Amino acid sequence: MAQDFESTFQSDIMSGSFTTLLTSDSDDAVIGLRFANKHSGSVTVDAKIVSASVSYHIIKEAPVPTGGSLELIDGGSKVVIQSGSTLSARTSKTGSVDTVVSYIDTISE
């Protein structure tokens, strides 16, 4: 079976409340998660998966330097999220961070 590589983009993620980056409609494998800091100062980011109303942090208060980026999932690693789960993020300063999520849609039937 051919793999269906997908990506989703989110500009200007929020502080305070979490911004949804991906809602899984099947069993998906997240193969890349990058945060890019557009702000003039350092910011922090949180990322979590919510499954069956329970939150699981992938990272919490990770610093992203001015003009820099943070790659959370790389080097061949994967995070599997099941159907109905969400991947979301927030930052310490609203509008300061863009995100890119790369994933394989429907990893199993």
N, C-alpha and C positions, 0 to 999 in steps of 0.2 A: 504494500500500500504506500502510495506517495505521501510525503509529509507536506502539510499545508503551513508554510511559514507566513506569519502575520506580524504586523506592528501597529501600535497605537501611540498617539502623541498627545501630550497635554501641556498647554502653555499656562504659565502663571498660576501654579498650584497655590492653595490657600494656606494661611496659618490658622491656628485654632482648630477648626473642623477639618476632617480628612477629605481629600478630593479623590473620587473614584477614578482609577487608571484603567482597570480592566474588570469586567464581569464575565466570568466563565460560563459558557452555555454548553460545555462538554468538559471532559477531562483534558486540561491543557497543560503544557510545560512552558514555563517562563524561562527563556534562555538568555535574556538580557534586560537589565534595568539600570538606566542611566539618568542621573540628575545633573543638570547644568545650571550653575549659578550665574545669573545675569545682573546681580546686585553689585553695588560699589563696595560692599563689605562682605565679610564671611557670614554664612547662614548655616543653620542645621536642618536636617531632614529626618523624618520618621517614615517608615513604611511598614505596612501590616497587611495580613490576609485575614479576612473575616469569613469563617466557615461555620455554619449552623449557629449563627449569632455569637460566636466566640472569636475574640481578636487574638491573633498571633503575630507579634512584632518580628519583622525580618531584621530591622535595625532601628535604633532609637537615638535621637539627638546626635546623629553623625555630622561632623563638620564638613562643609564644602567651601573651600577657600574662594576668595574674590576671583572671578573669571575662570574658575576651575570646574571640574566635574567629578562625580563619584559614580563608579560602576559597581553595582552590588552583585550582579550575577554575571560571571565571565569564566573564561578558561575551561569551557565545556561543562560547567555545573548547570543544574536545572532545579527549579522549584515547581513541583506539580500542584496545580490547584484544581479542585474538583468542581463539577457542574454546580452552579449557584453561588459559588464563592466569589469574593471580590478582592482585588488588590487595590490598595489606596495609599495615599501619602499626604503629608503636610510638611510645611516648612516654618521656620521661625519668623519669616517676613513674607507676607502676601505679595504675590506677583514677582518674586525674585528668582524662581526656579522653574525650568521647563523639564519635562521628562519624556523619555522614549522607552517603551516596553516592547520587546521582541518576544514572540512566543510561537509555539507549534500548536495549532488548533486541532482538537480531537486526536489525542495521542493513542487512544484505544477505543475500540467499538464495544 
